[in-house]
Amino acid sequence: MRGVLFKIQRFIANLQNADLKTRRRWLVGLSGISMVLVVVLWVVYLNVAFPSFGGSVATTATSTQETAEVALKQETTPQPSRTSFFGTLGRGFQILGDEIKNELYSIKVSIVELWNKTINAFSKTNSYEVEKRATPQIESASTPDPIPPTPLPQP
């Protein structure tokens, strides 16, 4: 046991004294292996912790008709007796994708309605009718005197 610990300690000391390129390679390699190991252990844990329940998948009820259609489709689709983690994850992504698609469709409909309202507001034209009326003739006995010009003050 001491021999293995001594070898690990010597390897770490050699790695600390190595050049930067070598240390980065070991960092990337060991980090990648660690991440893969953590993900594999997580998947195994989820498969053990959440066994399949031989029935249909329960979905949360929402007010949209499309979600109800997805739930109906899932109930009519034959489910395997043992559902795997990746199968469940795939169905979740499918439901999520359908909901996102429905939301994008409703946003698109709202944008089209707003665009049409804007176009209608800018395309309205006002029409004015000008009628020519006869001006009344005012007869005055005398013509007024013109107003004399007023001189401006000098600075």
C-alpha positions as CSV (number, residue, x, y, z in Angstrom):
1,M,0.0,0.0,0.0
2,R,2.8,2.4,0.8
3,G,4.4,1.7,-2.6
4,V,1.2,2.8,-4.4
5,L,0.9,5.9,-2.4
6,F,4.6,6.7,-2.9
7,K,4.2,6.3,-6.7
8,I,1.2,8.6,-6.7
9,Q,3.1,11.2,-4.7
10,R,6.1,11.0,-7.0
11,F,3.8,11.3,-10.1
12,I,2.1,14.4,-8.7
13,A,5.5,15.9,-7.9
14,N,6.8,15.2,-11.4
15,L,3.5,16.7,-12.8
16,Q,4.0,19.9,-10.8
17,N,7.5,20.3,-12.2
18,A,6.4,19.5,-15.8
19,D,5.9,22.2,-18.4
20,L,2.6,24.1,-18.8
21,K,1.5,22.1,-21.9
22,T,1.8,18.8,-20.2
23,R,0.0,20.0,-17.1
24,R,-2.9,21.3,-19.2
25,R,-3.2,17.9,-21.1
26,W,-3.4,16.0,-17.8
27,L,-6.0,18.6,-16.5
28,V,-8.2,18.2,-19.5
29,G,-7.9,14.4,-19.6
30,L,-8.6,13.9,-15.9
31,S,-11.4,16.4,-15.9
32,G,-13.1,14.7,-18.8
33,I,-12.8,11.3,-17.2
34,S,-14.2,12.7,-13.9
35,M,-17.1,14.3,-15.7
36,V,-18.0,11.0,-17.6
37,L,-17.7,9.1,-14.3
38,V,-20.0,11.5,-12.5
39,V,-22.6,11.4,-15.3
40,V,-22.6,7.6,-15.4
41,L,-23.0,7.3,-11.7
42,W,-25.8,9.8,-11.8
43,V,-27.7,7.8,-14.5
44,V,-27.2,4.6,-12.5
45,Y,-28.5,6.3,-9.4
46,L,-31.6,7.6,-11.2
47,N,-32.4,4.2,-12.7
48,V,-32.1,2.7,-9.2
49,A,-33.9,5.4,-7.3
50,F,-36.8,5.8,-9.8
51,P,-37.9,2.4,-11.0
52,S,-40.5,2.3,-13.8
53,F,-44.2,2.2,-12.7
54,G,-45.8,0.1,-15.5
55,G,-48.5,2.7,-16.2
56,S,-49.0,5.8,-18.3
57,V,-46.9,8.8,-17.6
58,A,-48.7,11.5,-15.5
59,T,-48.6,14.9,-17.1
60,T,-49.5,18.2,-15.6
61,A,-52.7,19.6,-16.9
62,T,-52.6,22.9,-18.7
63,S,-55.2,24.9,-20.6
64,T,-53.9,24.3,-24.1
65,Q,-55.5,21.8,-26.3
66,E,-52.2,20.7,-27.8
67,T,-50.9,19.5,-24.4
68,A,-54.1,17.5,-24.0
69,E,-53.5,15.9,-27.5
70,V,-49.9,15.0,-26.5
71,A,-51.2,13.4,-23.3
72,L,-53.8,11.4,-25.2
73,K,-51.1,10.3,-27.7
74,Q,-48.9,9.1,-24.8
75,E,-51.8,7.2,-23.3
76,T,-52.5,5.4,-26.6
77,T,-48.8,4.7,-27.3
78,P,-47.9,1.3,-25.9
79,Q,-45.2,1.8,-23.2
80,P,-42.5,-0.8,-22.6
81,S,-42.7,-2.7,-19.3
82,R,-39.4,-1.1,-18.1
83,T,-38.9,2.5,-19.0
84,S,-35.2,3.6,-19.2
85,F,-33.8,6.9,-18.1
86,F,-33.1,8.0,-21.6
87,G,-36.6,7.0,-22.8
88,T,-38.1,9.1,-20.1
89,L,-35.7,12.0,-20.8
90,G,-36.6,11.7,-24.5
91,R,-40.4,11.9,-23.8
92,G,-39.7,14.9,-21.6
93,F,-37.8,16.7,-24.3
94,Q,-40.6,15.8,-26.8
95,I,-43.3,17.3,-24.5
96,L,-41.1,20.3,-23.8
97,G,-40.5,20.8,-27.6
98,D,-44.3,20.6,-28.3
99,E,-45.0,23.2,-25.6
100,I,-42.3,25.5,-27.0
101,K,-43.7,25.0,-30.5
102,N,-47.2,26.0,-29.3
103,E,-45.9,29.1,-27.5
104,L,-44.0,30.2,-30.6
105,Y,-47.1,29.7,-32.7
106,S,-49.2,31.8,-30.3
107,I,-46.5,34.5,-30.3
108,K,-46.4,34.4,-34.1
109,V,-50.2,34.8,-34.3
110,S,-50.0,37.8,-31.9
111,I,-47.3,39.4,-34.0
112,V,-49.3,38.9,-37.2
113,E,-52.4,40.5,-35.5
114,L,-50.3,43.4,-34.2
115,W,-48.8,43.9,-37.7
116,N,-52.2,43.9,-39.3
117,K,-53.5,46.4,-36.8
118,T,-50.5,48.6,-37.4
119,I,-50.9,48.4,-41.2
120,N,-54.6,49.2,-40.9
121,A,-53.9,52.2,-38.7
122,F,-51.3,53.6,-41.1
123,S,-53.3,52.9,-44.2
124,K,-56.3,54.9,-43.1
125,T,-56.8,58.1,-45.0
126,N,-58.7,61.1,-44.0
127,S,-60.9,62.8,-46.5
128,Y,-61.9,66.4,-46.4
129,E,-64.6,68.0,-48.5
130,V,-64.2,71.6,-49.3
131,E,-67.3,73.4,-50.3
132,K,-67.1,76.8,-51.9
133,R,-69.5,79.2,-50.4
134,A,-70.4,82.6,-51.6
135,T,-68.8,85.3,-49.5
136,P,-71.4,87.7,-48.2
137,Q,-71.1,91.2,-49.6
138,I,-70.8,93.8,-46.9
139,E,-71.6,97.2,-48.1
140,S,-70.1,100.0,-46.2
141,A,-70.8,103.6,-46.5
142,S,-67.1,104.6,-46.4
143,T,-63.8,102.9,-46.8
144,P,-61.7,102.9,-43.6
145,D,-58.5,105.0,-43.6
146,P,-55.3,103.1,-43.9
147,I,-53.3,102.7,-40.7
148,P,-50.2,105.0,-40.7
149,P,-46.9,103.3,-40.2
150,T,-45.4,103.3,-36.8
151,P,-41.7,104.2,-36.5
152,L,-39.5,101.8,-34.5
153,P,-37.5,103.1,-31.5
154,Q,-33.9,103.9,-32.2
155,P,-31.2,102.3,-30.0
